[in-house]
Amino acid sequence: MRTGAGGFTLIEVLAALVIVALGMLGVIQAVTQTVRNGTYLREKTLAHRIAMNVITERRLLNAPPPVGETSEDIEFANQRWRWTLKVTQTQVASLRRMDVSVRPAEKPEGTALTTVSGFYGTAIGAAGGSVLPWANGQVGGTPGEGDGTEDGTNDGTGNEDDAESPGKVRDDSKRGGADRGTNPRNQREPPPGVDPEEYE
């Protein structure tokens, strides 16, 4: 009696193909998502660089940017971009805030990839670290001026407690008799056998 040869039935083959197809679908989706993430990160990095360039260009200007909103299309890394600059006045008269948003030129409004903020200040300090007029146009004391108190701080008034106060002469006699001629602690006794009048 002849027996049938062993093998897979058609249903078993179809079930195996379905399982393999589902596994391949998951792999394809994972690869696609990785590619999309890479593309998004690349575009976000480029958009951030464009925004930083816009802020840097405004900071290098001799005059502060006008308050308001401006936009411009540029080409960067073989792609068209659109940046929008919004300048607002802060509570400090000499300081303005700049907010730059960047998106691909073909994307609709409100789909910015990044937004970078910066500031433009017109108060410039001289060499030596003088206090800047950030608030109400008030300028603090310059380096070396005293403060009117004996705490070592500097508020620009100048007095005898600060050795660096311009036009002030330190009176060390008020600080414990630092004058060698008047402070008994600083007077040395002559050695034995030496005339006190000849000893200095």
RAZIFEN-V613462 format. One record per residue. N is the residue number from 1. RES is the residue in one letter. PHI is phi in radians with two decimals (NA if undefined). NEAR is the number of other C-alpha atoms within 12 Angstrom. Layout:
N:RES:PHI:NEAR / N:RES:PHI:NEAR
//
This chain:
1:M:NA:3 / 2:R:-1.58:4 / 3:T:-1.74:5 / 4:G:-1.27:6 / 5:A:-1.24:7 / 6:G:-1.26:6 / 7:G:3.07:9 / 8:F:-1.65:11 / 9:T:-1.42:11 / 10:L:-1.11:10 / 11:I:-1.15:11 / 12:E:-1.13:12 / 13:V:-1.13:13 / 14:L:-1.11:13 / 15:A:-1.11:14 / 16:A:-1.12:15 / 17:L:-1.10:14 / 18:V:-1.11:14 / 19:I:-1.10:14 / 20:V:-1.11:14 / 21:A:-1.11:14 / 22:L:-1.11:14 / 23:G:-1.12:14 / 24:M:-1.13:14 / 25:L:-1.09:14 / 26:G:-1.11:14 / 27:V:-1.13:14 / 28:I:-1.10:14 / 29:Q:-1.11:14 / 30:A:-1.13:14 / 31:V:-1.13:14 / 32:T:-1.09:14 / 33:Q:-1.14:14 / 34:T:-1.13:14 / 35:V:-1.13:14 / 36:R:-1.10:14 / 37:N:-1.10:14 / 38:G:-1.11:14 / 39:T:-1.15:14 / 40:Y:-1.12:19 / 41:L:-1.13:16 / 42:R:-1.11:18 / 43:E:-1.13:26 / 44:K:-1.14:25 / 45:T:-1.12:22 / 46:L:-1.13:28 / 47:A:-1.11:36 / 48:H:-1.11:29 / 49:R:-1.14:26 / 50:I:-1.09:36 / 51:A:-1.08:37 / 52:M:-1.14:27 / 53:N:-1.11:24 / 54:V:-1.11:34 / 55:I:-1.13:32 / 56:T:-1.12:20 / 57:E:-1.09:20 / 58:R:-1.21:27 / 59:R:-1.20:22 / 60:L:-1.47:16 / 61:L:-1.27:15 / 62:N:-1.29:12 / 63:A:-2.05:17 / 64:P:-1.16:26 / 65:P:-1.16:32 / 66:P:-1.19:19 / 67:V:-1.20:19 / 68:G:2.57:18 / 69:E:-2.25:18 / 70:T:-2.32:20 / 71:S:-2.43:22 / 72:E:-2.79:21 / 73:D:-1.71:19 / 74:I:-2.37:22 / 75:E:-1.96:17 / 76:F:-2.55:23 / 77:A:0.99:15 / 78:N:1.04:10 / 79:Q:-2.58:18 / 80:R:-1.54:21 / 81:W:-2.24:32 / 82:R:-2.32:33 / 83:W:-1.92:40 / 84:T:-2.23:35 / 85:L:-1.90:33 / 86:K:-2.05:29 / 87:V:-1.88:27 / 88:T:-2.23:26 / 89:Q:-1.53:21 / 90:T:-1.50:18 / 91:Q:-1.22:12 / 92:V:-1.55:20 / 93:A:-1.08:20 / 94:S:-1.67:25 / 95:L:-2.30:30 / 96:R:-2.15:30 / 97:R:-1.77:30 / 98:M:-2.14:35 / 99:D:-2.06:32 / 100:V:-2.03:37 / 101:S:-1.99:37 / 102:V:-2.27:42 / 103:R:-2.58:37 / 104:P:-1.07:33 / 105:A:-1.09:24 / 106:E:-1.44:15 / 107:K:-1.43:15 / 108:P:-1.27:13 / 109:E:-1.11:16 / 110:G:1.60:17 / 111:T:-2.04:19 / 112:A:-1.16:26 / 113:L:-1.37:31 / 114:T:-2.70:30 / 115:T:-2.38:28 / 116:V:-2.07:29 / 117:S:-1.98:25 / 118:G:-2.60:28 / 119:F:-2.31:30 / 120:Y:-2.13:32 / 121:G:-2.03:28 / 122:T:-1.69:23 / 123:A:-1.43:24 / 124:I:-2.11:18 / 125:G:-1.54:17 / 126:A:-1.33:13 / 127:A:-1.07:10 / 128:G:1.97:12 / 129:G:1.46:13 / 130:S:-1.19:21 / 131:V:-1.27:24 / 132:L:-1.52:24 / 133:P:-1.43:22 / 134:W:-1.37:22 / 135:A:-2.14:18 / 136:N:0.99:14 / 137:G:1.21:15 / 138:Q:-1.54:16 / 139:V:-1.90:19 / 140:G:-1.35:25 / 141:G:-1.23:24 / 142:T:-1.43:25 / 143:P:-1.02:26 / 144:G:1.76:27 / 145:E:-1.46:28 / 146:G:-1.42:30 / 147:D:-2.21:26 / 148:G:1.44:21 / 149:T:-2.29:17 / 150:E:-1.76:16 / 151:D:-1.99:13 / 152:G:1.38:20 / 153:T:-1.47:22 / 154:N:-2.38:26 / 155:D:-2.05:25 / 156:G:1.62:25 / 157:T:-1.63:23 / 158:G:1.40:29 / 159:N:-2.74:27 / 160:E:-1.32:26 / 161:D:-1.36:27 / 162:D:-1.82:29 / 163:A:-1.17:23 / 164:E:-1.60:22 / 165:S:-1.13:26 / 166:P:-1.10:21 / 167:G:1.36:14 / 168:K:-1.90:18 / 169:V:-1.96:17 / 170:R:-1.26:20 / 171:D:-1.77:16 / 172:D:-1.24:18 / 173:S:-1.16:15 / 174:K:-1.43:14 / 175:R:-1.91:13 / 176:G:1.72:14 / 177:G:1.24:16 / 178:A:-1.25:17 / 179:D:-1.23:17 / 180:R:-1.07:15 / 181:G:-1.34:14 / 182:T:-1.94:14 / 183:N:-1.59:16 / 184:P:-1.06:13 / 185:R:-1.19:13 / 186:N:-1.63:14 / 187:Q:-1.52:16 / 188:R:-1.66:13 / 189:E:-1.38:16 / 190:P:-1.20:13 / 191:P:-1.10:11 / 192:P:-1.06:8 / 193:G:1.52:10 / 194:V:-1.90:11 / 195:D:-1.13:11 / 196:P:-1.04:13 / 197:E:-1.22:9 / 198:E:-1.63:10 / 199:Y:-1.67:13 / 200:E:-1.82:14
//
